Amino acid sequence: MYKLENYIAGQWITGDGEGQLLYNAVTGEPVATASTKGLDFKSATDYARKTGNPALRKMTFHQRGNMLKALAFHLRNHLAKFYQISYKTGATKADSWVDIEGGIGNLFANASLRRKFPDDVICVDGESHNLSKNNTFMGTHILSPKEGVAIHINAFNFPVWGMLEKIAVNLLAGMPAIVKPATVTSYLTEAVVKEIIASKILPLGSLQLLCGSAGGLLSQVTSQDVVTFTGSASTGLMLKQTPAIVNENVPFNMEADSLNCIVLGKDVTPDKPEWEIFVKEVRKEMTLKAGQRCTGIRRIFVPENRIEDMWKAIAASLSQTVIGNPLNEKVRMGSLAGETQRNEVKEQVQKLLASSQIVYGSLDSVEVMDADAKKGAFMSPILLKNELPWSSAQVHEVEAFGPVSTIMPYKNADEAIALSKLGKGSLVSTIVTADYKQARQYVIGASTHHGRILVLNNECAKENTGHGSPLPLLVHGGPGRAGGGEEMGGIRGVKHYLQRTAIQGSPTTITEVTNIYQPYAVGKKGDKHPFKKYFEELQIGEQILTEKRVITSEDIDRFADLSGDHFYAHIKTTDFTGTMFERQVAHGYFIMSVAAGLFVDSYEKNPVLLNYGIDELRFTKPVYPGAEIHIRFTCKEKLPNDKRVIEKPEDFKRGDDIDKGIVKWLVEMMDETGEITGVATILTMVEKKNQ
């Protein structure tokens, strides 16, 4: 019998003893054993902090992002192997796609987030603040990677996605991870980690794996560590109260199974497309991954005059679902992850039957294709009906973590919102409606109790990602019973692993610390015009002060004719009584154009490839004819612009072969008094010297 290996302190090792026996969920045959008995958990956390953490902290956000991208490409080359193992967990091809390729997609998505961060080991968080009258003292916030380890305790239902969606974020932030997947499906996680380690893409100590019990791992945490947990609310609460976590104030992010719901809008009738959309969404969420999803639909709320038609429509749809061996192409729903999980689901259904009745499915029998229902952990989808949702506590408290959902009636929109809240906090809710007012009312009313709300109708039906699909760039989590945590969420998720620190000092000092030019810092004089310099040659704070240009009334008239902008304030014959202006005023965009004419080094080719855009453009003082405008032009920030990965020759675009970066420039437009009339950040794409 194969014994799963743990990857600890740079070594693949097995735990002591026989370990827990793991089974093929489809055939009931043994697959492997898993044990962490005898492992030195202290050595694991020490190795992560002393080896993995320093190596990752030395890398910039962009280097770490590119590392994730390389890892994603590497794992894509081993999909066939992962799929074959995944079938043993009872997952169909569609289930496995969400788990495996969805997890790899998380790596790609987080890799792309590097563009939101500087090419540095720290980043500035939010706006800077001038704290003095004479502009010599300021403050800002920076984010830097914590010096500990991220410990991820994951659920059994997504052995690949559950790991990759978490480590993608902590690795981008610059922290190593120890992953403890649920034991029952850990053989798939082990296979993926073996490929990750074999690739040598991650620095040593960046990732460790435990296949089995977490033992005393959480007793080793310190204040610099972060713990995340996905699973049942009761287990999460128990772990959250670990003395070391409480005493060290360790951040604990919990994403717990919840009683998510879907609501049919009162406007939806059987003849509308939203009716079928609703039915399909319920069926999908009940049968995908055999209902073993923390985001699965457990409660179905339907207007009371539609409940009979709707439960029959759902039952008819469920009856078309072929259950059985996931290796068979006709099968659309596989087995649960194991016999233990099936028994737990049946026990929970028995509790629900105290106030509900089964209107579709059976607890005792299930028809399967190409499999033995007795040997595999197969189960029929169960649709229950509860006529009295206000007086039935179980339906809002008991979760059967499988293909089980309960349909219930509601009278009006306020009642639907109130019923949704009886779940005491959920990861996600969906409302299916074509009525925008109903959608707004539900979203506003229910948002306090849900981490995500999907508004589903015919407009987005073809391209929506579904009720149960968390996305890397959106927050995944929910209040109350759902755990009160947040995962993923783009930049928000990365910040869980970063320490925010307020820093204060002179603008020049803060510029040197952050590698971002701060207003009022002392500029640096270059040896030539900055537009004649390659990306590597430019220095943050490099600055020029341009010649002056007198703005005339004729200039303003010509710009009005050229642009077509004849706003009254730009016409010299206007009566300016009662307006904000004294007389004819220059267009703000004309002054911005004048600025470009003053700071751009023209006529000859230079390393500046193109103008990439303008950010934060503001006009702060009117410019009247006769004003003398000059520009203070400063190199504010530099960001890499990685070459695109071109997999097909036909995808090549002009310029793809040029190494380049993005340079942000602070443009300060000033008049003859020295006052700023406008300010902007412009972006240029600049060629690198060493092609």
C-alpha positions in Angstrom: 0.0 0.0 0.0 1.4 3.4 -1.0 2.1 5.7 1.9 1.7 9.4 1.2 4.7 11.5 1.8 5.0 14.8 3.7 7.3 17.5 2.4 9.0 19.0 5.5 12.2 21.0 5.8 13.2 20.3 2.2 12.7 16.5 2.5 10.0 14.0 1.4 9.3 11.8 4.5 6.5 9.5 5.7 4.9 9.6 9.1 5.2 6.8 11.6 2.6 4.0 12.0 0.1 2.6 9.6 -1.7 5.8 9.2 -5.2 6.6 8.0 -6.4 4.4 5.1 -7.7 6.4 2.1 -10.2 5.0 -0.4 -11.2 5.4 -4.0 -14.6 7.1 -3.6 -15.9 5.4 -6.7 -14.8 1.8 -6.3 -14.2 1.7 -2.5 -10.8 0.2 -3.1 -7.8 1.4 -0.9 -5.7 4.1 -2.5 -3.0 5.0 0.1 -2.4 5.6 3.7 -1.5 9.0 5.3 0.2 9.8 8.5 2.0 12.8 10.1 2.8 10.9 13.3 6.3 11.6 14.5 6.9 14.6 12.4 8.7 17.6 13.9 6.3 20.5 13.4 8.7 22.9 15.0 11.3 22.1 12.4 8.7 22.8 9.7 7.8 26.2 11.0 11.4 27.1 11.7 12.4 26.1 8.2 9.7 28.2 6.6 10.6 31.3 8.7 14.4 30.9 8.4 14.8 29.6 4.8 11.6 30.2 2.8 10.7 33.6 4.2 14.0 35.4 3.7 14.3 34.1 0.1 10.8 35.3 -0.8 11.2 38.7 1.0 14.3 39.4 -1.1 12.2 39.0 -4.3 10.2 41.9 -5.6 6.4 41.7 -6.2 7.1 41.5 -9.9 9.6 38.7 -9.5 7.2 36.8 -7.3 4.4 37.3 -9.8 6.5 36.0 -12.6 7.3 33.0 -10.4 3.6 32.2 -10.1 3.2 32.5 -13.8 6.0 30.1 -14.5 4.5 27.7 -11.9 1.1 27.9 -13.6 2.6 27.1 -17.0 4.5 24.2 -15.5 1.5 22.6 -13.8 -0.5 22.9 -17.1 1.9 20.4 -18.6 0.7 17.7 -16.1 -3.0 18.0 -16.3 -3.6 14.5 -17.6 -1.9 13.0 -14.5 -3.9 15.2 -12.1 -7.2 14.4 -13.8 -6.6 10.6 -13.5 -6.0 10.9 -9.8 -8.9 13.3 -9.3 -11.4 10.8 -10.7 -10.6 8.6 -7.6 -12.1 11.4 -5.4 -15.5 10.9 -7.1 -15.1 14.0 -9.2 -16.3 14.1 -12.8 -14.4 15.9 -15.6 -16.3 19.1 -15.0 -15.7 18.8 -11.2 -12.0 18.2 -11.7 -11.8 21.1 -14.2 -13.0 23.5 -11.5 -10.6 22.1 -9.0 -7.5 21.6 -11.1 -7.6 24.2 -13.9 -9.5 26.6 -11.6 -6.6 26.4 -9.2 -4.0 26.9 -11.9 -6.1 29.8 -13.1 -5.7 31.3 -9.6 -2.0 31.3 -10.1 -2.3 33.1 -13.4 -4.7 35.7 -12.0 -2.5 36.4 -9.0 0.6 36.5 -11.2 -1.1 39.3 -13.2 -1.7 41.3 -10.0 2.1 42.0 -9.9 1.3 45.0 -12.2 -0.7 46.5 -9.4 2.5 46.6 -7.2 5.9 48.2 -7.6 8.9 46.3 -8.7 10.1 46.4 -5.1 10.1 44.4 -1.9 7.6 46.8 -0.3 4.8 48.9 -1.6 3.1 52.2 -0.7 -0.5 51.8 0.6 -2.9 54.6 -0.2 -2.2 58.3 -0.5 0.6 60.3 1.1 -0.1 63.2 3.5 1.6 66.5 3.9 1.9 67.1 7.6 3.5 70.6 7.7 3.0 74.2 6.6 6.3 74.5 4.8 6.1 71.1 3.1 9.1 69.6 4.9 7.3 66.8 6.9 5.0 64.2 5.5 3.6 60.7 6.2 2.5 57.7 4.2 1.9 53.9 4.7 3.9 51.0 3.4 3.2 47.3 3.3 5.9 44.7 3.8 5.8 40.9 4.0 5.4 39.4 7.4 8.4 37.4 8.7 6.4 34.3 9.5 4.7 31.4 7.6 1.2 31.1 6.3 -0.5 27.9 7.5 -3.4 26.7 5.4 -5.8 24.0 6.7 -8.0 23.1 3.8 -11.2 21.1 3.2 -11.6 17.8 1.3 -13.8 19.0 -1.5 -11.1 20.9 -3.5 -7.7 19.3 -2.9 -6.0 21.4 -5.7 -8.0 24.6 -5.9 -8.1 24.9 -2.1 -4.3 24.9 -2.0 -3.4 26.9 -5.1 -5.9 29.7 -4.4 -4.3 30.3 -1.0 -0.6 29.9 -1.8 -0.9 32.1 -4.9 -1.7 35.0 -2.6 0.8 34.4 0.2 3.6 33.7 -2.3 2.9 36.9 -4.2 3.0 38.8 -0.8 6.3 37.2 0.0 5.4 34.6 2.7 6.1 30.9 2.6 3.3 28.3 3.3 2.7 25.1 5.1 -0.4 23.3 3.5 -2.4 20.8 5.5 -5.1 19.4 3.1 -8.0 17.3 4.4 -6.6 13.8 4.7 -9.4 12.0 2.8 -8.4 13.5 -0.6 -4.8 14.5 0.2 -3.4 12.0 -2.3 -4.3 14.4 -5.1 -2.7 17.4 -3.3 0.4 15.4 -2.8 0.7 14.7 -6.5 0.4 18.4 -7.3 2.9 19.4 -4.7 5.4 16.8 -6.0 5.3 18.5 -9.4 5.7 21.9 -7.8 8.8 20.9 -5.8 10.2 19.0 -8.8 10.0 22.1 -10.9 12.4 24.0 -8.6 10.5 27.2 -9.5 9.9 28.2 -5.9 12.7 29.0 -3.5 13.6 26.4 -0.9 11.2 26.6 2.1 8.4 28.4 0.2 6.1 25.4 0.4 5.7 22.4 2.7 3.0 19.8 2.8 1.4 17.7 5.6 -0.7 14.7 4.6 -2.6 13.7 7.7 -3.4 15.2 11.1 -2.2 18.8 11.8 -1.2 17.5 15.3 0.5 20.2 17.3 1.3 22.4 14.2 -0.8 25.4 15.4 0.9 25.4 18.8 4.0 26.5 16.9 2.6 29.8 15.6 3.9 33.2 16.4 2.7 36.8 15.9 4.3 37.0 12.4 2.4 34.0 11.1 -1.0 33.8 9.4 -3.5 30.9 9.7 -6.3 30.2 7.2 -8.9 27.5 7.6 -11.6 26.2 5.2 -14.1 23.7 6.6 -16.9 23.3 9.1 -17.8 26.3 11.3 -17.4 24.1 14.5 -13.9 22.9 13.6 -12.9 26.4 12.6 -14.1 27.8 16.0 -12.1 25.1 17.8 -8.9 25.9 15.9 -9.4 29.6 16.3 -9.3 29.1 20.1 -5.9 27.4 20.0 -3.9 29.1 22.9 -1.0 30.1 20.7 -3.3 31.8 18.2 -5.0 33.7 20.9 -1.9 34.6 22.9 0.1 35.6 19.9 -2.8 37.5 18.2 -2.2 35.5 15.1 -4.5 36.5 12.2 -7.0 33.6 11.6 -8.9 33.7 8.3 -11.8 31.3 8.4 -14.0 30.4 5.4 -16.7 28.1 6.8 -19.5 26.1 5.1 -22.7 28.1 5.2 -26.4 27.8 4.4 -26.2 29.8 1.1 -29.5 30.6 -0.6 -31.0 31.4 -4.0 -34.1 33.6 -4.4 -36.5 33.5 -7.4 -37.7 37.1 -8.0 -41.5 37.7 -7.9 -41.3 38.9 -11.5 -40.2 35.5 -12.8 -42.9 33.3 -14.3 -42.5 29.9 -16.1 -42.7 31.6 -19.5 -39.7 33.9 -18.9 -36.1 32.8 -19.6 -35.1 33.5 -16.0 -37.3 30.5 -14.9 -35.2 28.0 -16.7 -32.0 29.9 -15.6 -33.1 29.4 -12.0 -33.8 25.7 -12.5 -30.4 25.1 -14.2 -28.5 27.0 -11.5 -30.1 25.0 -8.7 -29.4 21.7 -10.5 -25.8 22.7 -11.2 -25.2 23.6 -7.6 -26.8 20.5 -6.3 -24.9 18.1 -8.6 -21.5 19.7 -9.3 -18.9 18.1 -7.1 -21.9 16.1 -5.8 -23.0 19.1 -3.8 -19.8 19.1 -1.8 -19.1 22.8 -2.1 -18.9 25.4 0.6 -20.8 27.7 -1.7 -23.5 25.2 -2.6 -27.1 26.2 -2.6 -28.7 24.8 0.6 -31.9 27.0 0.7 -34.2 27.8 -2.2 -36.7 30.7 -1.7 -39.6 30.9 -4.2 -42.7 33.1 -4.2 -45.5 31.1 -2.4 -47.7 31.0 -5.5 -44.8 29.4 -7.6 -43.4 26.8 -5.2 -45.4 23.8 -6.6 -44.4 24.6 -10.2 -40.8 25.3 -9.2 -40.1 22.2 -7.2 -41.5 20.0 -9.9 -39.3 21.8 -12.5 -36.2 21.2 -10.4 -37.1 17.6 -9.8 -37.6 17.0 -13.5 -34.2 18.6 -14.2 -32.5 16.5 -11.5 -34.0 13.3 -12.9 -32.0 13.9 -16.1 -28.7 13.8 -14.2 -26.7 10.7 -14.8 -24.9 9.5 -11.7 -22.0 7.0 -11.6 -18.4 6.4 -12.5 -16.9 9.8 -13.4 -14.6 8.1 -16.0 -17.8 7.4 -18.1 -18.4 10.4 -20.4 -22.2 10.1 -19.9 -21.9 10.7 -16.2 -22.7 14.2 -14.9 -22.5 13.5 -11.1 -19.9 11.4 -9.4 -19.7 10.1 -5.8 -19.2 11.9 -2.6 -15.6 11.9 -1.3 -16.0 8.8 0.8 -18.3 6.7 2.9 -17.8 8.8 6.0 -19.0 11.9 4.1 -22.0 10.1 2.7 -23.0 8.9 6.2 -22.6 12.4 7.6 -24.9 13.8 4.8 -27.6 11.3 5.5 -27.5 12.1 9.3 -28.0 15.7 8.5 -30.9 15.0 6.2 -32.6 13.0 8.9 -32.4 16.2 11.1 -34.0 18.2 8.3 -36.8 15.7 7.9 -38.1 16.7 11.3 -39.7 19.7 9.5 -39.3 19.0 5.8 -40.3 16.3 3.3 -38.4 14.8 0.4 -40.0 15.7 -2.9 -37.2 14.3 -5.1 -34.6 11.6 -4.5 -34.1 8.8 -2.0 -31.8 8.3 1.0 -31.9 4.5 0.5 -31.2 4.0 -3.2 -29.5 5.5 -6.2 -29.3 4.4 -9.7 -25.7 4.6 -11.0 -24.0 4.0 -14.3 -20.8 1.9 -14.8 -20.3 1.6 -11.0 -21.4 -0.3 -7.9 -23.7 1.9 -5.7 -22.8 -0.2 -2.7 -19.0 0.0 -3.1 -18.8 3.6 -4.1 -19.9 6.6 -2.0 -22.8 7.4 -4.3 -25.9 9.3 -3.3 -29.1 10.5 -4.9 -29.7 14.3 -5.1 -32.3 15.1 -2.4 -34.7 18.0 -2.8 -36.7 18.8 0.3 -39.7 21.0 0.7 -40.5 23.1 3.8 -43.8 24.9 3.9 -43.1 26.7 7.2 -39.6 28.4 7.0 -40.3 30.8 9.8 -41.0 28.1 12.4 -38.5 25.5 11.2 -35.1 26.2 12.8 -33.3 23.2 11.4 -33.6 24.3 7.8 -31.6 27.5 8.6 -29.1 25.8 11.0 -28.4 22.3 9.6 -26.2 21.8 6.5 -26.1 18.5 4.7 -22.8 18.9 2.8 -23.8 17.0 -0.3 -26.4 17.1 -3.1 -29.2 18.3 -0.8 -31.3 21.5 -0.9 -34.6 22.7 0.6 -37.2 24.7 -1.3 -39.3 27.2 0.8 -42.0 29.8 0.1 -41.9 33.6 0.7 -44.6 36.2 0.5 -42.8 39.5 -0.5 -39.3 40.9 -1.1 -38.8 42.0 2.5 -39.6 38.4 3.6 -37.2 36.9 1.1 -34.4 39.2 2.5 -35.3 38.3 6.1 -35.3 34.6 5.3 -31.9 34.8 3.7 -30.6 36.3 6.9 -31.8 33.4 9.0 -28.7 31.5 7.8 -26.7 33.8 10.2 -24.1 34.6 7.6 -23.4 33.1 4.2 -20.6 33.0 1.6 -22.9 33.7 -1.3 -26.5 34.3 -2.3 -28.1 34.6 -5.7 -31.3 36.4 -6.8 -32.7 35.5 -10.2 -34.7 38.5 -11.5 -35.1 40.7 -14.5 -36.5 43.5 -12.3 -33.7 46.0 -11.5 -35.6 47.5 -8.6 -36.0 44.0 -7.0 -32.4 43.4 -7.6 -31.3 46.6 -5.9 -33.7 46.0 -2.9 -32.4 42.5 -2.4 -28.7 43.4 -2.7 -29.0 46.3 -0.3 -31.1 44.4 2.2 -29.2 41.1 2.2 -25.6 42.4 1.7 -25.0 42.6 5.5 -25.3 38.8 5.8 -23.5 37.6 2.6 -20.0 37.8 1.3 -21.0 37.8 -2.3 -24.3 38.3 -4.2 -25.0 37.2 -7.7 -27.8 39.0 -9.6 -28.7 36.6 -12.4 -30.9 37.2 -15.4 -31.0 36.6 -19.1 -28.6 39.5 -19.8 -25.6 37.7 -18.1 -26.8 34.1 -18.2 -24.4 32.9 -20.9 -21.3 34.5 -19.5 -21.9 34.5 -15.8 -19.5 32.3 -13.7 -22.2 30.9 -11.5 -23.5 31.0 -7.9 -20.8 28.7 -6.6 -17.7 30.1 -8.3 -15.5 32.4 -6.2 -13.1 34.4 -8.4 -9.5 35.4 -7.7 -10.1 39.1 -8.0 -13.2 39.2 -5.8 -13.4 38.6 -2.1 -14.4 35.1 -1.1 -15.8 34.8 2.4 -18.7 35.9 4.5 -19.9 37.1 7.9 -21.1 35.2 10.9 -21.5 31.4 10.3 -19.4 31.8 7.1 -16.4 32.6 9.2 -16.0 36.3 9.0 -13.0 36.0 6.8 -11.9 37.1 3.4 -9.9 35.1 0.8 -8.6 36.1 -2.6 -10.1 39.5 -3.5 -7.2 40.7 -5.6 -5.0 43.2 -3.8 -7.2 42.9 -0.7 -6.2 39.3 -0.3 -2.5 40.0 -0.7 -2.7 42.5 2.1 -3.6 39.8 4.6 0.0 38.7 4.5 1.6 42.2 4.6 2.2 44.4 7.6 1.0 48.0 7.3 3.4 50.5 8.8 3.0 54.3 8.9 6.2 56.1 8.1 7.0 59.8 8.6 9.8 62.0 7.5 10.9 64.6 4.9 9.5 64.2 1.4 13.1 63.5 0.1 13.6 60.9 2.8 10.3 59.2 2.1 11.1 59.3 -1.7 14.3 57.4 -1.0 12.6 54.9 1.3 9.7 54.1 -1.0 11.3 54.5 -4.4 8.3 56.7 -5.4 8.8 60.4 -5.8 6.9 62.4 -3.2 5.7 66.0 -3.9 8.1 68.7 -2.5 11.1 66.2 -2.4 14.4 67.6 -3.7 14.7 66.7 -7.4 17.7 65.2 -9.1 19.4 66.9 -12.0 20.3 64.6 -14.9 23.1 64.8 -17.4 20.6 64.9 -20.3 16.9 65.1 -21.1 15.1 62.2 -19.4 13.4 61.2 -22.7 16.9 60.4 -24.1 17.5 57.8 -21.4 16.7 54.1 -21.4 14.5 52.6 -18.7 17.4 51.4 -16.6 19.2 54.8 -16.7 16.3 56.8 -15.3 16.4 57.6 -11.6 13.5 58.2 -9.3 13.3 61.9 -8.6 15.2 62.9 -11.8 13.7 66.3 -12.7 13.7 69.1 -15.3 12.2 72.6 -15.2 11.1 73.7 -18.7 11.2 76.9 -20.5 8.2 79.2 -20.2 5.4 79.8 -22.7 3.0 82.7 -22.7 -0.7 81.8 -23.2 -2.5 84.1 -25.5 -6.2 84.7 -26.3 -5.5 83.6 -29.9 -4.1 80.3 -28.6 -7.4 79.7 -26.7 -9.5 80.5 -29.8 -7.5 78.2 -32.0 -7.7 75.3 -29.5 -11.5 75.8 -29.2 -11.8 75.7 -33.0 -9.5 72.6 -33.3 -11.1 70.7 -30.5 -14.7 71.9 -30.9 -14.8 72.8 -27.3 -16.6 76.1 -27.2 -17.6 76.1 -23.6 -18.7 79.7 -22.6 -15.7 80.3 -20.4 -13.3 79.9 -23.3 -15.0 82.6 -25.4 -13.6 86.1 -24.9 -16.9 87.9 -25.6 -18.7 86.1 -22.8 -20.2 88.2 -20.0 -18.4 86.7 -16.9 -20.7 88.4 -14.4 -21.9 85.7 -11.9 -19.4 83.1 -13.1 -16.3 81.7 -11.4 -14.0 83.3 -13.9 -12.7 86.9 -14.4 -12.4 86.7 -18.2 -11.7 84.2 -21.0 -9.9 81.2 -19.5 -7.7 78.6 -21.2 -9.0 75.0 -21.6 -7.4 72.7 -19.1 -6.7 70.2 -21.9 -4.9 73.0 -23.8 -2.6 73.6 -20.8 -2.0 69.9 -20.6 -1.1 69.9 -24.3 1.2 72.9 -23.8 2.8 71.0 -21.0 3.6 68.1 -23.3 5.1 70.5 -25.8 7.3 71.9 -23.1 8.6 68.7 -21.6 8.7 66.4 -24.6 12.1 66.1 -26.4 11.0 66.2 -30.0 12.1 65.4 -33.6 14.6 62.6 -33.0 14.0 59.0 -32.1 14.6 58.2 -28.5 14.0 55.4 -26.0 10.4 56.6 -25.3 8.3 54.3 -27.4 4.8 55.8 -26.7 2.6 57.7 -24.4 0.8 55.1 -22.3 -1.8 57.3 -20.6 -2.6 60.0 -18.0 -3.6 59.4 -14.4 -4.9 61.8 -11.7 -5.2 64.9 -14.0 -6.4 67.9 -12.0 -6.8 71.6 -13.0 -6.3 73.6 -9.8 -6.1 77.3 -10.9 -7.5 79.2 -13.9 -5.1 80.2 -16.6 -5.9 83.5 -18.3 -4.3 85.1 -21.4 -0.9 86.5 -20.6 0.0 83.8 -18.1 3.5 82.3 -18.4 3.3 78.5 -18.1 6.3 76.3 -17.3 6.5 72.7 -16.2 8.3 70.8 -13.4 8.7 67.3 -14.8 9.8 64.5 -12.4 10.4 60.8 -12.7 7.9 59.4 -10.2 8.0 55.6 -10.5 9.3 52.8 -12.7 7.4 49.6 -13.4 8.5 46.6 -15.5 6.4 45.7 -18.6 7.0 42.0 -19.1 7.0 40.6 -22.6 3.8 38.8 -23.5 3.9 35.0 -23.5 3.3 34.2 -27.2 2.2 30.6 -27.7 1.2 31.0 -31.4 3.1 32.9 -34.1 -0.1 34.6 -35.3 -0.5 36.1 -31.8 2.6 38.2 -32.3 2.1 42.0 -32.4 4.5 44.7 -33.3 6.7 45.6 -30.4 6.3 42.3 -28.6 10.0 41.7 -29.1 11.1 44.9 -27.4 12.1 44.8 -23.7 10.5 47.8 -22.1 9.1 49.3 -18.9 6.5 51.9 -17.8 7.7 55.2 -16.3 5.3 57.4 -14.4 6.1 61.1 -14.5 4.8 63.8 -12.2 3.8 66.8 -14.3 3.3 70.1 -12.4 2.0 73.0 -14.5 2.9 76.3 -12.9 2.3 79.9 -13.8 4.5 83.0 -13.5 3.7 83.3 -9.8 5.1 79.8 -9.1 1.6 78.5 -8.2 0.5 75.1 -9.6 -2.3 75.5 -12.1 -2.6 71.8 -12.9 -1.0 68.4 -11.9 -1.0 65.0 -13.6 0.8 61.7 -13.7 1.6 60.7 -17.2 2.9 57.3 -18.3 5.4 56.5 -21.0 6.5 53.2 -22.3 10.3 53.3 -22.4 12.7 50.9 -24.1 15.3 49.0 -22.0 19.0 49.4 -23.0 20.0 45.8 -23.0 17.8 44.1 -25.6 
